[in-house]
Amino acid sequence: MTPIIRRIDEHGVGQHLQSLTELLQDAVDSGASVGFLRPLTKPTARAYWQTVQRAVGADHRILLAAFEGDALVGSVQLDLAGMPNGSHRAEVMKLLVHRRARRRGIARALMGAIEESARGSGRQLLVLDTRVGDAAEQAVHETRVFEGRDHPTVRTKVDG
């Protein structure tokens, strides 16, 4: 099944809060290096997504989610640099795919969609951090956008 990628607005974060919470918990439980330690409690995960909700509402963050049917199976965020000298860049954050939906091209689809969102927001430079050897690193490097495997922070221009 081909995932449908949708941009989630502030209201949508509230609508999908349960699924987003479960997605983050699943990622942390499976060992993803996304800034949280195991076990990630439901209240902590919900609080994180409520912070994202405020950032989306303030137009500081873009949130994309992948759906298979009605099921939210992945997400990625683009944090837009707010300083005047950073209006050309953004940070890709929290590329998450639920364990039950991995190895089906969802991460690749999310990365392609976030690249388009960056371009549409006038961002020419994307930055992201990933752990060397992690599944996320492999997913990122399978996209045509990101290079620089040996660098702890990968930087690239979105136009290639």
Secondary structure, DSSP 8 states (H G I E B T S, - for coil): ---EEEEE-HHHHHHTHHHHHHHHHHHHHTT--SS--SS--HHHHHHHHHHHHHHHHTTSEEEEEEEETTEEEEEEEEEE--SGGGTTEEEEEEEEE-GGGTTSSHHHHHHHHHHHHHHHTT--EEEEE--TTSHHHHHHHTSSS---TTSSEEEEETT-
